[in-house]
Amino acid sequence: MAYRQSLRDLQERLAQRLTAAKSEAATASWLAVEARGQRYLFPLVQSGEIFPWTSVQVVPFTKPWYAGVASLRGGLYGVIDLGQLIDPSSEWPHSAERITSESRLISLHAALGVNAVLWIDRLQGLRNPAMFHELGDTPAGAPAYFTRRLIDHQGLPWQELDLQILAAKPEFLAIAA
């Protein structure tokens, strides 16, 4: 009898957690990430799966931001160093020196039609509009995939990226150096 009661309690706790997770996912709008010390927001509807860092095979004669190719869940994906792509002039360490236990690969949503993952340095979790209190100015000369700049309640700026615009850019698709 005690077994049935504990099983019932477990089912109730699971149901409560599923309900809470559904409501959180419905209110979240962005996946917050950090790359080369900058904070970015990826729209959840344009983001795909999150992978831990894996072995990346370097491809010669490609752009500096193209880190190589990785095998993820049986598919081959181009690995894009997001920080290098956005700011190629920054003085951050060489790609291999930046790999930590927090490094992640974020795939682009399958609907975007590009087998690519964005290499980020750290996940910052999910964000929703209530976590931001004002719009900031998008930097001058920013690429077209920079949409809104949002300021959170701690005063930290976050740059929203439109991954659909990024994936459609001819420069993004042309990796040859």
RADADA-V56296 format. One record per residue. N is the residue number from 1. RES is the residue in three letters. SS is DSSP state (~ for helix, > for strand, _ for the rest). PSI is psi as a letter, one per 20 degrees, with the letter a starting at -180 (999 if undefined). Layout:
# RADADA-V56296
N_RES_SS_PSI / N_RES_SS_PSI
This chain:
# RADADA-V56296
1_MET___h / 2_ALA_~_h / 3_TYR_~_g / 4_ARG_~_h / 5_GLN_~_g / 6_SER_~_h / 7_LEU_~_g / 8_ARG_~_g / 9_ASP_~_g / 10_LEU_~_g / 11_GLN_~_g / 12_GLU_~_g / 13_ARG_~_g / 14_LEU_~_g / 15_ALA_~_g / 16_GLN_~_g / 17_ARG_~_h / 18_LEU_~_g / 19_THR_~_g / 20_ALA_~_g / 21_ALA_~_h / 22_LYS_~_g / 23_SER_~_h / 24_GLU_~_g / 25_ALA_~_h / 26_ALA_~_h / 27_THR_~_i / 28_ALA___p / 29_SER___h / 30_TRP_>_q / 31_LEU_>_p / 32_ALA_>_p / 33_VAL_>_r / 34_GLU_>_p / 35_ALA_>_p / 36_ARG___l / 37_GLY___i / 38_GLN_>_q / 39_ARG_>_p / 40_TYR_>_q / 41_LEU_>_p / 42_PHE_>_p / 43_PRO_>_p / 44_LEU_~_h / 45_VAL_~_i / 46_GLN_~_i / 47_SER_>_q / 48_GLY_>_c / 49_GLU_>_q / 50_ILE_>_p / 51_PHE_>_q / 52_PRO_>_r / 53_TRP___q / 54_THR___r / 55_SER___p / 56_VAL___p / 57_GLN_>_o / 58_VAL___p / 59_VAL___p / 60_PRO___q / 61_PHE___l / 62_THR_>_r / 63_LYS___q / 64_PRO___h / 65_TRP___i / 66_TYR_>_o / 67_ALA_>_h / 68_GLY_>_b / 69_VAL_>_p / 70_ALA_>_q / 71_SER_>_o / 72_LEU_>_o / 73_ARG___k / 74_GLY___j / 75_GLY_>_q / 76_LEU_>_p / 77_TYR_>_p / 78_GLY_>_p / 79_VAL_>_o / 80_ILE_>_p / 81_ASP_>_o / 82_LEU_~_g / 83_GLY_~_g / 84_GLN_~_h / 85_LEU_~_g / 86_ILE_~_g / 87_ASP___n / 88_PRO___i / 89_SER___i / 90_SER___q / 91_GLU___l / 92_TRP___q / 93_PRO___q / 94_HIS___q / 95_SER_~_g / 96_ALA_~_h / 97_GLU_~_i / 98_ARG_~_i / 99_ILE___p / 100_THR___r / 101_SER___i / 102_GLU___i / 103_SER___p / 104_ARG_>_r / 105_LEU_>_p / 106_ILE_>_o / 107_SER_>_q / 108_LEU_>_q / 109_HIS___q / 110_ALA_~_h / 111_ALA_~_i / 112_LEU_~_i / 113_GLY___k / 114_VAL___p / 115_ASN___m / 116_ALA_>_q / 117_VAL_>_q / 118_LEU_>_p / 119_TRP_>_p / 120_ILE_>_q / 121_ASP___h / 122_ARG_>_p / 123_LEU_>_q / 124_GLN_>_j / 125_GLY_>_a / 126_LEU_>_q / 127_ARG_>_q / 128_ASN___r / 129_PRO_~_h / 130_ALA_~_i / 131_MET_~_i / 132_PHE_>_q / 133_HIS_>_i / 134_GLU_>_r / 135_LEU_>_p / 136_GLY_>_r / 137_ASP___p / 138_THR___p / 139_PRO___q / 140_ALA___p / 141_GLY___j / 142_ALA___q / 143_PRO___r / 144_ALA___h / 145_TYR___i / 146_PHE_>_o / 147_THR_>_e / 148_ARG_>_q / 149_ARG_>_p / 150_LEU_>_q / 151_ILE_>_p / 152_ASP_>_r / 153_HIS___i / 154_GLN___i / 155_GLY___j / 156_LEU___p / 157_PRO_>_q / 158_TRP_>_p / 159_GLN_>_p / 160_GLU_>_p / 161_LEU_>_p / 162_ASP___o / 163_LEU_~_h / 164_GLN_~_g / 165_ILE_~_g / 166_LEU_~_g / 167_ALA_~_h / 168_ALA_~_i / 169_LYS___p / 170_PRO_~_h / 171_GLU_~_h / 172_PHE_~_h / 173_LEU_~_i / 174_ALA___n / 175_ILE___i / 176_ALA_>_p / 177_ALA___999
